[in-house]
């Protein structure tokens, strides 16, 4: 098929690769514009932009698709279909209707649960047992379109957002290839009105750990916000990100370190901290972290 690909972050790159490997013709790649990054604030292309250049594809990064000229340029590509995954811009109806078979979105949740911006984070933070990927026919509403294909997967008990992100990216890449191959035989499934939840964008104010909460909630917070923005606490007056954890045995006052291996008491139960990051340092497994910043039993976080 002749495809317009629309995506921006690392999550979208395996999908682009899968479409190319499957033999589809990529008419153009749409992504967010390069933005200043790093200490020198030099403009850096997005992961999809960089990969599309490596593949020798036509790359476009308009600031908006609301203008008549951009919509005409999109329509002139005469694509069979558009594949959209974490693109970052709202698609007006003129764009949605331009390809012959419309626009398909790859969404990282089991719709209608977790429509919106942060479905992977929210699924872990809510303690969902499973999540997955939906291939959805796009319409103007936010992730409201009929679902053509869904693939479910369990969420591991110690899985972080980073780990689940990478798994779902691979699942989505295979799912869209399968959906395109069997497109004529797929029946669009209208999303039910029951069970709708919204995955609001993650706010940094959610990141500070409240040790008075039950351990199960603290553990989900740590794993759900890893690696970004990273749940955090203060250790000896220093702000430290907590990037991996597991539930542990132990009781004590909330925030108390219960042993020499970073088991921390919560309002109910305890968590074992597995991976941490000090300001200005790289992420470290707890054994390495403790060699550089010992945390004694009885310390209060």
C-alpha positions as MATLAB code, in Angstrom:
seq = 'XXXXXXXXXXXXXXXXXXXXXXXXXXXXXXXXXXXXXXXXXXXXXXXXXXXXXXXXXXXXXXXXXXXXXXXXXXXXXXXXXXXXXXXXXXXXXXXXXXXXXXXXXXXXXXXXXXXXXXXXXXXXXXXXXXXXXXXXXXXXXXXXXXXXXXXXXXXXXXXXXXXXXXXXXXXXXXXXXXXXXXXXXXXXXXXXXXXXXXXXXXXXXXXXXXXXXXXXXXXXXXXXXXXXXXXXXXXXXXXXXXXXXXXXXXXXXXXXXXXXXXXXXXXXXXXXXXXXXXXXXXXXXXXXXXXXXXXXXXXXX';
ca = [
       0.000    0.000    0.000;
       0.992    3.616   -0.441;
       1.201    4.959    3.103;
       1.669    8.303    4.811;
       3.410    7.659    8.137;
       2.838   10.083   11.013;
       4.811    9.684   14.245;
       7.434   11.446   16.340;
       9.063    9.717   19.369;
      11.104    6.558   19.800;
       7.893    4.562   20.284;
       7.020    5.170   16.628;
      10.328    4.110   15.065;
       9.809    0.294   15.136;
       6.437    0.852   13.456;
       8.035    2.775   10.585;
      10.676    0.067   10.215;
       8.022   -2.663   10.178;
       6.031   -0.942    7.426;
       9.140   -0.557    5.286;
      10.207   -4.158    5.928;
       6.727   -5.362    4.929;
       7.214   -3.788    1.506;
       4.804   -0.869    1.776;
       5.573    2.344   -0.082;
       6.045    5.289    2.285;
       4.788    8.345    0.423;
       5.981   10.732    3.159;
       6.824   10.802    6.854;
       5.214   13.465    9.046;
       6.703   14.241   12.461;
       7.188   17.080   14.919;
       9.786   19.721   13.951;
      13.350   19.607   15.299;
      13.607   21.368   18.656;
      16.499   22.783   20.720;
      18.087   20.157   22.965;
      21.217   19.585   25.001;
      23.532   22.121   26.556;
      24.124   23.969   23.313;
      20.384   24.119   22.553;
      21.116   22.962   19.028;
      18.065   21.861   17.094;
      17.737   18.096   17.226;
      15.530   16.037   14.898;
      12.998   13.721   16.490;
      13.682    9.961   16.514;
      11.270    9.377   13.629;
      12.808   12.233   11.631;
      16.296   10.802   12.097;
      15.220    7.282   11.132;
      13.287    8.473    8.078;
      16.380   10.317    6.822;
      18.420    7.117    7.260;
      15.816    5.291    5.179;
      15.881    7.977    2.470;
      12.245    8.967    2.956;
      10.553   12.312    2.364;
      10.211   14.020    5.782;
       7.727   16.783    6.572;
       7.303   18.558    9.893;
       4.612   21.252    9.708;
       3.767   23.159   12.871;
       0.073   22.717   12.110;
      -2.166   20.857    9.666;
      -5.015   23.359    9.891;
      -3.951   25.488    6.919;
      -5.315   24.942    3.413;
      -1.833   24.685    1.874;
      -0.697   21.937    4.247;
      -3.951   20.053    3.781;
      -3.593   20.275   -0.003;
      -0.007   19.020    0.186;
      -1.173   16.081    2.292;
      -3.991   15.260   -0.116;
      -1.671   15.521   -3.131;
       0.308   12.542   -1.818;
      -2.629   10.378   -2.918;
      -2.036    7.777   -0.247;
      -4.073    4.629    0.198;
      -3.956    5.077    3.971;
      -2.195    6.987    6.749;
      -0.679    5.253    9.779;
      -0.493    7.446   12.890;
       1.372    6.596   16.098;
       2.236    9.190   18.764;
       2.380   11.973   16.186;
       1.569   14.910   18.452;
      -0.741   17.048   16.310;
      -4.514   17.036   15.984;
      -5.624   15.877   12.543;
      -8.457   17.982   11.056;
     -11.261   16.246    9.176;
      -9.762   17.323    5.839;
      -6.617   15.333    6.692;
      -8.477   12.355    8.171;
     -10.512   11.995    5.006;
      -7.740   12.543    2.457;
      -6.304    8.996    2.136;
      -8.557    6.576    0.276;
      -8.922    4.292    3.305;
      -8.634    6.987    5.968;
      -6.178    7.100    8.883;
      -5.318    4.276   11.272;
      -3.980    5.019   14.737;
      -1.871    2.696   16.881;
      -2.891    3.324   20.491;
      -1.093    1.753   23.458;
      -4.076    0.657   25.538;
      -7.135   -1.557   25.378;
      -9.664    1.058   24.337;
     -11.897    2.560   25.603;
      -9.687    2.334   28.707;
      -6.956    4.966   28.788;
      -7.778    7.222   25.912;
      -5.396   10.155   25.740;
      -1.775   11.133   26.210;
      -0.220    8.775   28.775;
      -1.864    5.336   28.570;
       1.256    3.323   29.488;
       2.022    5.354   32.616;
      -1.602    5.322   33.749;
      -2.086    1.588   33.272;
       0.851    0.797   35.571;
      -0.048    3.484   38.121;
      -3.618    2.178   38.301;
      -2.441   -1.399   38.867;
      -4.010   -2.790   35.681;
      -3.326   -6.503   35.182;
      -3.127   -6.143   31.423;
      -2.879   -3.590   28.661;
      -2.259   -3.850   24.939;
      -2.447   -2.173   21.564;
      -5.456   -1.161   19.504;
      -5.477   -0.389   15.783;
      -8.188    2.231   15.506;
      -9.893    3.983   12.599;
      -9.367    7.654   13.407;
     -12.119   10.224   13.724;
     -12.207   13.756   15.121;
     -12.814   12.692   18.748;
      -9.936   11.823   21.118;
      -9.247    8.109   20.578;
     -12.952    7.456   20.030;
     -12.853    5.686   16.657;
     -13.864    2.086   15.966;
     -11.239   -0.569   16.704;
     -10.124   -2.873   13.894;
      -7.657   -5.014   15.831;
      -6.657   -5.384   19.486;
      -3.771   -7.291   21.049;
      -3.681   -7.750   24.839;
      -0.623   -8.415   26.998;
      -0.179   -8.836   30.782;
       1.709   -6.182   32.743;
       4.611   -7.670   34.692;
       4.634   -7.242   38.453;
       7.930   -5.334   38.340;
       7.571   -3.803   34.867;
       8.325   -0.108   34.451;
       6.832    2.280   31.929;
      10.109    2.185   29.986;
      10.009   -1.608   29.707;
       6.308   -1.758   28.848;
       6.776    1.084   26.348;
       9.330   -0.952   24.414;
       7.185   -4.107   24.451;
       4.083   -2.277   23.261;
       6.038   -0.556   20.505;
       7.024   -3.956   19.121;
       3.490   -5.298   19.529;
       2.100   -2.251   17.732;
       4.549   -2.653   14.856;
       3.443   -6.240   14.257;
      -0.223   -5.387   14.776;
      -0.320   -2.666   12.116;
       1.399   -4.930    9.584;
      -1.194   -7.625   10.326;
      -4.046   -5.125   10.131;
      -2.961   -3.804    6.747;
      -2.538   -7.327    5.387;
      -6.049   -8.333    6.435;
      -7.730   -4.921    6.149;
     -10.618   -5.931    3.851;
     -11.644   -8.681    6.270;
     -11.498   -6.645    9.478;
     -14.768   -5.496   11.053;
     -14.650   -2.118   12.828;
     -15.798   -2.504   16.437;
     -17.494    0.570   17.882;
     -16.070    1.377   21.296;
     -18.517    0.849   24.166;
     -19.505    3.838   26.262;
     -18.917    1.869   29.458;
     -15.361    1.622   30.728;
     -14.069    4.877   29.262;
     -11.093    6.331   31.164;
      -8.719    9.137   30.211;
      -4.951    8.965   30.518;
      -4.173   12.546   31.442;
      -0.711   13.850   30.612;
       1.720   13.209   33.463;
       2.293   16.248   35.663;
       5.567   16.609   37.545;
       3.622   17.369   40.731;
       2.626   13.684   40.764;
       6.239   12.572   41.068;
       7.084   13.167   44.736;
       6.642    9.987   46.760;
       4.288   10.133   49.742;
       5.577    7.339   51.973;
       2.391    7.392   54.045;
       0.551    5.732   51.150;
       0.280    1.927   50.971;
       3.317    0.175   49.501;
       1.308   -1.096   46.544;
       0.557    2.497   45.486;
       4.124    3.684   46.022;
       5.473    0.780   43.972;
       3.068    1.536   41.117;
       4.014    5.220   41.226;
       7.744    4.438   41.029;
       7.353    1.975   38.168;
       4.729    4.042   36.346;
       6.822    7.223   36.316;
      10.066    5.500   35.268;
      12.021    6.853   33.510;
      10.193   10.165   33.069;
       9.554   12.274   35.005;
      10.785    9.821   37.647;
       9.239    9.466   41.093;
      11.495   11.092   43.675;
      12.253   11.450   47.344;
      14.860   13.208   49.453;
      17.725   11.221   50.961;
      19.904   13.149   53.383;
      18.622   16.399   51.885;
      19.369   15.361   48.309;
      16.684   14.808   45.704;
      16.912   11.278   44.306;
      14.859    9.699   41.517;
      13.480    6.213   42.140;
      13.376    4.254   38.886;
      12.598    0.659   39.844;
      11.125   -1.106   42.861;
       9.315   -4.162   44.112;
       7.016   -4.904   47.013;
       8.837   -6.143   50.136;
       8.172   -7.439   53.632;
       8.625   -5.106   56.575;
       6.896   -2.588   58.799;
       7.917    0.698   60.349;
       7.124    4.379   60.318;
       6.411    5.723   56.836;
       9.624    6.552   54.975;
      11.946    4.699   57.364;
      14.764    2.640   55.832;
      14.360   -0.828   57.348;
      17.693   -2.445   56.432;
      20.981   -1.875   54.623;
      19.466   -2.806   51.255;
      17.044    0.122   50.769;
      13.840   -1.498   51.946;
      11.569    1.412   52.892;
       8.456    1.310   55.056;
       5.218    2.778   53.706;
       1.868    3.530   55.295;
       1.100   -0.165   54.796;
       3.873   -2.618   53.909;
       7.219   -1.747   52.350;
       9.024   -1.428   49.032;
      12.537   -2.388   48.010;
      14.228    0.302   45.896;
      16.111   -1.316   43.005;
      17.371    1.521   40.804;
      18.039    5.162   41.714;
      19.484    8.344   40.265;
      21.063   11.320   42.017;
      20.936   14.773   40.439;
      23.651   15.125   37.831;
      24.422   11.389   37.871;
      23.382    8.456   35.737;
      20.861    5.858   36.864;
      22.380    3.155   39.066;
      21.352   -0.212   40.455;
      20.990   -0.005   44.220;
      24.268   -1.799   45.048;
      26.257    0.712   42.990;
      24.192    3.603   44.339;
      24.827    2.585   47.951;
      28.586    2.463   47.403;
      28.527    6.102   46.373;
      25.799    7.227   48.789;
      25.372    4.920   51.779;
      21.921    4.963   53.364;
      21.900    3.525   56.855;
      19.173    1.450   58.459;
      16.868    3.794   60.356;
      17.335    6.737   57.981;
      14.174    8.732   57.263;
      13.230    9.496   53.645;
];
